[in-house]
Amino acid sequence: YRDVSRPADKELFQKFNLRYDMVVIHPKMLGEEFIKTLGHYHPLVPGASITYPEIYEVQYGQAHFLLQKTNGDISSVIVIEARAGDKVIMPPGYGHISINPANDFLVMSNLVEANFTPIYQPMIDMKGGAYFELSSGFVVNNNYKQVPELRMIKAPPLESFNLPKLPLYRAFITNPDKFNFLV
């Protein structure tokens, strides 16, 4: 669900050029693979040499965020394990896929620059990310020439971003200046 907000808050989101989205992923398997989003990269920030970041929050369930950095070849692959209440930043330069690794619904929200268009084609061309998550574990996507070793981490605390310890939507409404790094 794109561009979700209470009518009274719409102008604030527009002023800060941000969009709040919600994603619901059913608890299903695609054969042996856990269900996931298509995955995408972000474009460059105009006039800059970095891509837009994005922040996700798990509202319900659990998520595995597969992040992969590319400079032609894949140079880094990280899976971030997150649970309800965790916030995860998709840093500049990383494509990402959201995976539902559980037998329950996954509900997430995200806050992102309002006008950019995600870049899906590299994930489509490679038939997914650098790894697939199967019920038996992670396996390399052989459509990639070289794939570095997968690193798994728990969702790190975001104290360094000095974000309010509130749900993502309320955190933005309460202190929107804290999210200027997204644009």
C-alpha positions as CSV (number, residue, x, y, z in Angstrom):
1,Y,0.0,0.0,0.0
2,R,1.8,3.1,-1.2
3,D,1.5,6.6,0.2
4,V,-0.5,5.8,3.3
5,S,-1.3,8.6,5.7
6,R,-4.0,10.1,7.8
7,P,-5.6,13.0,5.8
8,A,-4.4,15.4,8.5
9,D,-0.8,14.3,8.0
10,K,-0.6,14.3,4.2
11,E,0.7,17.8,3.9
12,L,3.5,17.1,6.4
13,F,4.7,14.1,4.3
14,Q,4.5,16.3,1.2
15,K,6.5,19.1,2.8
16,F,9.3,16.7,3.7
17,N,9.1,14.9,0.3
18,L,8.6,11.5,2.0
19,R,6.2,8.6,1.5
20,Y,5.0,6.1,4.0
21,D,4.1,2.6,2.7
22,M,2.8,-0.6,4.2
23,V,3.6,-4.1,2.9
24,V,1.8,-7.3,3.9
25,I,3.4,-10.6,2.9
26,H,1.4,-13.8,3.4
27,P,2.9,-16.9,5.0
28,K,3.4,-19.0,1.9
29,M,6.1,-21.0,0.2
30,L,7.1,-20.7,-3.5
31,G,8.0,-24.4,-3.9
32,E,10.8,-24.7,-1.4
33,E,11.5,-21.0,-1.2
34,F,10.0,-18.6,1.3
35,I,7.8,-15.9,-0.2
36,K,9.4,-12.6,-0.8
37,T,9.2,-9.2,-2.6
38,L,10.6,-8.8,-6.1
39,G,13.5,-6.7,-4.8
40,H,14.9,-3.5,-6.1
41,Y,17.6,-1.0,-6.1
42,H,17.3,2.8,-5.6
43,P,18.4,5.5,-8.1
44,L,21.0,8.1,-7.4
45,V,20.0,11.2,-5.5
46,P,20.1,14.0,-8.1
47,G,23.4,15.9,-7.9
48,A,25.0,13.2,-5.6
49,S,27.0,10.1,-6.0
50,I,24.9,8.0,-3.6
51,T,21.5,6.3,-3.9
52,Y,18.5,7.0,-1.7
53,P,18.3,5.1,1.6
54,E,15.1,3.8,3.0
55,I,13.9,2.8,6.5
56,Y,11.7,-0.2,7.2
57,E,9.9,-1.2,10.4
58,V,8.5,-4.7,11.1
59,Q,5.0,-4.1,12.4
60,Y,4.0,-7.8,12.9
61,G,5.8,-11.1,12.3
62,Q,9.4,-11.5,11.3
63,A,11.4,-10.5,8.3
64,H,14.7,-11.3,6.6
65,F,16.0,-8.3,4.7
66,L,18.4,-9.5,2.0
67,L,20.7,-6.6,1.1
68,Q,23.2,-6.8,-1.7
69,K,25.8,-4.2,-2.8
70,T,26.9,-4.1,-6.4
71,N,29.5,-2.3,-8.4
72,G,29.0,-4.5,-11.4
73,D,29.6,-7.7,-9.4
74,I,28.0,-8.3,-6.0
75,S,30.5,-7.2,-3.4
76,S,28.5,-7.7,-0.2
77,V,25.4,-9.7,0.8
78,I,23.8,-9.3,4.2
79,V,20.7,-10.7,5.7
80,I,19.2,-8.7,8.5
81,E,16.9,-10.6,10.8
82,A,14.1,-8.4,12.2
83,R,11.1,-8.8,14.4
84,A,8.1,-6.7,15.3
85,G,9.3,-3.3,16.4
86,D,12.7,-3.5,14.7
87,K,13.7,-0.7,12.3
88,V,16.2,-1.4,9.6
89,I,17.8,1.1,7.2
90,M,18.5,0.1,3.6
91,P,21.7,2.0,3.1
92,P,22.8,3.8,-0.1
93,G,24.2,1.4,-2.7
94,Y,22.3,-1.7,-1.6
95,G,19.5,-3.5,-3.4
96,H,17.1,-5.3,-1.1
97,I,14.5,-8.0,-0.9
98,S,12.1,-8.6,2.0
99,I,11.5,-12.2,2.9
100,N,8.8,-13.7,5.1
101,P,10.6,-16.7,6.7
102,A,7.8,-17.6,9.1
103,N,4.5,-19.4,9.1
104,D,2.6,-16.2,9.9
105,F,1.9,-12.9,8.2
106,L,4.6,-10.3,7.9
107,V,3.5,-6.6,8.1
108,M,6.0,-3.9,7.4
109,S,6.1,-0.2,6.9
110,N,8.7,1.9,5.2
111,L,9.5,5.6,4.8
112,V,11.2,6.7,1.6
113,E,11.7,9.7,-0.7
114,A,8.4,10.3,-2.3
115,N,9.2,10.6,-6.0
116,F,11.9,8.2,-7.0
117,T,11.2,5.1,-9.1
118,P,12.6,1.8,-7.8
119,I,14.9,0.0,-10.2
120,Y,13.6,-3.6,-10.5
121,Q,15.2,-4.7,-13.8
122,P,18.5,-6.0,-12.3
123,M,16.6,-8.4,-10.0
124,I,14.4,-9.4,-12.8
125,D,17.4,-10.1,-15.1
126,M,19.1,-12.2,-12.5
127,K,15.9,-14.0,-11.5
128,G,16.2,-12.8,-7.9
129,G,18.8,-11.8,-5.4
130,A,22.2,-13.3,-4.9
131,Y,20.7,-15.9,-2.6
132,F,17.4,-17.7,-2.3
133,E,16.1,-18.6,1.2
134,L,14.7,-22.1,1.1
135,S,13.2,-24.1,3.9
136,S,16.6,-25.8,4.2
137,G,18.6,-22.6,4.3
138,F,20.1,-20.0,2.0
139,V,21.4,-21.1,-1.4
140,V,23.4,-19.1,-4.1
141,N,21.5,-17.9,-7.1
142,N,23.7,-19.3,-9.9
143,N,22.6,-16.6,-12.3
144,Y,25.3,-14.4,-10.6
145,K,29.0,-14.8,-11.7
146,Q,30.5,-14.3,-8.2
147,V,28.6,-14.2,-4.9
148,P,30.4,-13.3,-1.7
149,E,29.7,-15.2,1.5
150,L,26.4,-14.4,3.1
151,R,26.6,-12.5,6.4
152,M,23.6,-12.8,8.8
153,I,23.0,-10.2,11.5
154,K,20.2,-9.2,13.9
155,A,18.5,-5.8,13.3
156,P,21.0,-3.3,14.8
157,P,19.8,-0.6,17.2
158,L,19.5,2.8,15.4
159,E,20.8,5.0,18.2
160,S,23.4,6.5,15.9
161,F,20.6,8.0,13.9
162,N,19.1,9.6,17.0
163,L,15.6,8.5,15.9
164,P,12.7,8.7,18.4
165,K,11.9,5.4,20.0
166,L,8.4,5.3,18.6
167,P,6.7,3.4,15.8
168,L,7.9,4.7,12.5
169,Y,4.8,6.7,11.5
170,R,4.5,8.4,14.9
171,A,8.3,9.0,15.0
172,F,8.0,10.9,11.7
173,I,5.0,12.9,12.7
174,T,6.6,13.8,16.0
175,N,10.0,14.8,14.7
176,P,10.1,14.9,10.8
177,D,13.5,16.7,10.7
178,K,15.1,13.4,12.0
179,F,14.2,11.8,8.6
180,N,15.9,14.4,6.3
181,F,18.7,11.8,5.7
182,L,16.2,9.9,3.5
183,V,16.1,12.7,0.9
